[in-house]
Amino acid sequence: MFRTALRNVLAHKARLLMTVLAVMLGVAFVSGTLVFTNTISDAYQQSSAKGFDQVDVAVRPESGEDTGDTVGRTPDLTEAQLRTSAKVPGAASAIGVVDGFTALADKDGKLIGGGFQSQGGNYWGTDDPRYPLKEGRAPHGAREVAIDSQTARRAGYAVGDTVRMSVDGPVLEPRITGVFTTDDGNVAAGGSLALFDTPTAQKLFGKAGTYDEIDVKAAPGTSQTALKAALDRALPRATTETTTGERLADDQAELISSQMSGLKQGLLVFAGIALFVSTFIIANTFTMLVAQRTKELALLRAVGASRRQVTRSVLIEAFVVGTVAGVSGLVAGIGIGAGLRSLMGGLGATVPDGPLVVSPGTVATALVVGVFVTMLAAWLPGRRAAKIPPVAAMSSVHAKATTKSLVLRNTLGALFSAAGVTVVLYATTLSGSDGQAPMGFGAVLLIIGVFILTPLLSRPLIAAAAPLLRAFGVSGRLARQNSVRNPRRTAATASALMIGLTLITGMTVMAGSLQKSIDKMASAAIRADYVVSMANGNELSPGVERKLKDTDGVTTTSPLRNAPSRIDGRTEYLTGVNGSAIGDLTDLKVDDGSFTVGGDRVVVDQDTADSHGWKAGSAFTVHYEDGKAQRLTVAGVYEGNELIQGIMLDTAALTPHQSDPADMQVMVKTSGGASGATKDRLEKALGSNPAIRVQSKEDLSEEIAQMFTLMLNMLYGLLAMAVIVAVLGVINTLAMSVFERSQEIGMLRAIGLERRSVKRMVRLESLVISLFGGVLGIGLGVFFGWAAGELLGTRMATYELVLPWARMAAFLALAAAVGVLAALWPARRAARLNMLQAIKAE
Amino acid sequence: MTTSPLAASRTTAVAARATELSKIYGQGETQVVALDRVSVDFHQAEFTAIMGPSGSGKSTLMHCVAGLDTFSSGSVRIGDTELGSLKDKQLTRLRRDKIGFIFQAFNLLPTLTALENITLPMDIAGRKPDRQWLDTVIEMVGLSGRLGHRPAQLSGGQQQRVAVARALASRPDIIFGDEPTGNLDSRSGAEVLGFLRNSVRELGQTVVMVTHDPVAAAYADRVVFLADGRIVDEMNAPTADSVLDRMKRFDTKGRTS
C-alpha cells in the first residue's frame, strides 16, 4: 500500500504542489516566528550580559513605599555614598551613573533615533571603562560632549563638530570631543547616546551632586556576593538597594523573554490562522483527489484491499505531503525569521546582532505541525475513500459520491450562527473587560456557524450576482451555474478567503473607529492653536512656557504641570494650569458649577469627583510634595477624557511647593491662529529644538493617524499570509474543477465556444467564488468591528463607529483580484484542453 | 433508393468535401498513417454513414472534416470554406455556425435545462433562435413536455434526443455524429437514428455519422467503408445485412492478408 500511496503522490505533482504550498506557508510562519523570537531573545541576553561586564554590584536608590501624607521623589544617591562604595573592602572602583533623555539633531536639524532611544549620560573621569574612546578625548565642561560611534557614522559627525541637542527644553550646542564605542542595546538598534562630563550631566538631568546608580567593580579575588554584602553593611539599607551584576543580567534576560513572549504569542496567532485556513484547502484537495480516483480506489477494493488499507493509503499520502511541507516550511521559516529581524532593524526597532537560532524545538514543532495538520485534514477524505464500493470499478461512469443532503449541515450551521450572534449581542451589553471573553466566544461560534452555512448561503448570494454575469453572455451564465454546482467545494474555497477578510475588515473597522475617537478626544477638547511637548513624552522645563509667552503673536499660554499629591491618604496627580487662560485653551464640558481655576478654586473631572464624593462647592485638603497642606474648593466638575483629566489648579498655588517643576505640555493660543508662519515662529522662538514638538490640532490628528496606519499595515502584512493561502485554495479548486469538467469543456469547444470564452468562463467562476468569500468576510468583519466597538464604547466616551467604505471597497477589489489571479493558470489550462481527447467517450 | 423530391433536387450539391486528405502521426520509424490520401464528398440532404473496423481512421476522418482536428496534407471544404487555412478562432466560429455535433456521450451540460442545452450553440453565437424552427425540431424529437428538465432527470435516450435537437436547432450546413447510438439501448438508438433520417428526408439536413453498428448504418442513404486509412468501398441504400456482409469481408481480408 505504501508504494501505491507514494506513486499517487508523484502522479499528481501539480495538484499536490498547491497542497504542499498551503501547508508550507503555515509551517513557515510558525517556524519563522519561533526562529525570530529565539534569535532576538538570545541576542538580547547576550548583549545584556555584555552590558553588565563592567558592573559587579549596582547600587540604586531604594524605591520605598510612600507612607502617610507625604509624597516625594525617591532620594538619589549622594556623593558621600559613592565615596563610601569605592572604599568598601573588595571594591576596586566605583562609578557614579547619571542618565536621562537627550535629543540629538542630525545635520539637518532632525531628531536622531525616534525620541525614545535618544539617551544621554555621564562620562566618568577621563577614561570611562564603560565607553572605550575610538577617537578624541573625554568631554569636559558644559560645552563638550562625546557621542557613540554608530550615531557619529550615521549622522556624519566627527570630533570637532558642533552638535545641536536638548535635554529638557533649551537648545545646547556643545562641541564633540570624543567618539566612543558601546554595546548598549539601544544604540545597536539605532538610538543615540550622548555623554557629558559628570557635573554637566548632573546639572542637565536635574540631579546636581547626586547619581542614579553607582556601579562598583570588585577587586580581583572578590566575588560579587561578597562585594554586595560589604556594600550592604556600609550603605544605609533604607535608601539604597544593591544588586549583583549577574542578577542584573538575569533580571534583564527574564524581562526580555517575557517581553518577547507577547510578541511571540501574537505572531503565533497569525501563524495559527494561516494554518487553520490551510486545513480547509488540504481537506478540499484530498477530497477532490479521492473523488478523481474513485475508480482506481474501487479497483484496489475489488482486488482485495480492505477499507482500512484504502484509508491508510490516503493517510500515507498525506503524511508524505505533510513531511515535505514541514521540511520546506521550516527552511522557508528560517528565511522568514532572518528577514523579519532585518526588517525590524530597518524600521528602527531594538534588534541586537547575534547568530540565527534554530532550536531543536523549532524543528520539531515545524515537522509535527506540518504532518499533523495535513493528516488531520486528510482524515475525512480518507474515510470517504474507504466507503467507495468495489463495484464502482466496473461501471463505466464515475460513481458520484453520494451527495448527502445539506439539511443536517444547515440546521447545525443555523444553530451555531444564532448562538454566536446572541452571545456577541449579549456581550455588547456588558461593560468593558467583562464582555471580552463572551465576545470572543461568540465570535468563534459565529465564524464556525457561517462556515458551516456557506454552502447554503452560496446559492442566494451568487444568484444576486447573476444580473452582472449575464452581461458576459454564455460564459457568465455557465460560470454562475458552475460555481453553485458543488456547494460544499465552493463553500470550502470561499471560506478560506472569508476568514482572512473577516479579520482584516474587523481590524480595520476597529482601528478606524478608535482612531476617530482618539482623534476627537485629543483635539475636540482643545481650543489652543498649538500644543508644545517633548518628542519622547518627557517633561519640559518651565523655561519653555516662559519663552513661548514672550513670542510675538502669542496671546495666552498655559502649561499642564504635573505634580503628585496626597488627598485623603491617596496619591492623586494635580495638574497645574494657568488659571486665567485655561478656559480659553480648552473646551471641556462642565456638568456642575463653573470652570474657574485660581487661588484655592480648582476644577475636577467627573471620575475623580465621583471617587471622592465631591460636588461643586466641596472642599478638601491637599498635601503637596514638600509636605505642606492646603484647603482647596471644587469650583466645577468637568467631563474629562483620556488626555485631560484630574484636578486642575493654578500654577501660582502649585509651583511654590515644587522643587523641580516640569510641564507635560504647554498650550498656546496665538492672535493669528494656526498657520505655517506661526508654527515657524514658535519653533524658532524655542531655538529650533530637535526634541520639542510644536503641534497644531491637525498635526495631532496626523500623528494619531500615522500610529494607527503603522499598526494596521503590520496587521495587514501578517494577514496577507491567510490571503495567499486562500489564493492557493482557489487555484486548487479551479484546477480540479477544470479537470473534472474536461469533457464538458471539450464539448463546448466542439460546438463552437471560443478559447477566449472558455477562459472567461473559468475566470468568472473564480471571481464569483472569491467575491462570495469576500462579501461574507467583509460582512462578518463589520459585524465584529461593530460589536467590539460597542464594548470599547463603554470605556471611551468619544467612541464612534466609523465604517471605512473606501477600505471595504478595496478589500472587495482585493477579493476580486484574488479571483482573477487564481484563475490565470486554470483558465489557461481549460482553454488549451485537447478537445478530441476530452470528448472521446470512455 | 428512396429520396425526397427536395433531396433529389440537390444531390449534386456538396456539403463537405475531402480531397487527398492525409493525417500522419509521428515521424520516421514510429510514423502512423491514420488517413492516407482520402477523397470523399458528402452531398447535401444526404445521410452518410462512415464505417470500418477499429483503427481504420473513420473517427479521424470525421474529426478532420468537422474541423475538430488538424490534418497533414490535402484539403477539406465545408461549403465554400477551405479548412486548412483557418486559425483556431475561425475554425471555432465555423463549427459554431455551420456544423452540428452529436457525440457518443457527455453531450449535454448538466447545469442547463434541456431547452437551454438545445439553444446553447445559438447562445454562444449570441443569436436568437428561430422560434418556429425550434418548435418544429422539438416537436420532431418529441421533447415538448421535458424542456425544463435537467439532463440528470432524463433517460439516456432522451438525453441523446436533446443532443439531436441541439444539432438541428441552429440549422447547420452539416451535422456530424460520432457513434451517436453507442451508449443507447437498441430501442432508444432506433429512435435517435429515425430522427436523424427524418431530418434528412423532411428537413433537407445533411448528416454524416461514424458508426460500427451495421443496423445504425442501415438508416443512412450511403455507407462509406474505411480500412487502414483508405476508402475501400461505398454502398448506396444499405441494409443491415448488406453492411454486415461487407464488414465480414474486412475480417476475412484482415486474416488472410
Interface residues (C-beta under 8 A of the other chain):
Chain A: G473 V474 R477 L478 Q481 N482 R485 Q743 E744 G746 M747 L748 R749 A750 I751 G752 L753 E754 R755 R756 S757 M835 L836 I839 A841 E842
Chain B: H63 L68 D69 D88 K89 T92 R93 R95 R96 D97 I99 G100 F101 F103 Q104 A105 F106 N107 L109 P110 T111 L112 L120 P121 D123 I124 A125 G126 R166 D178 E179 G182 N183
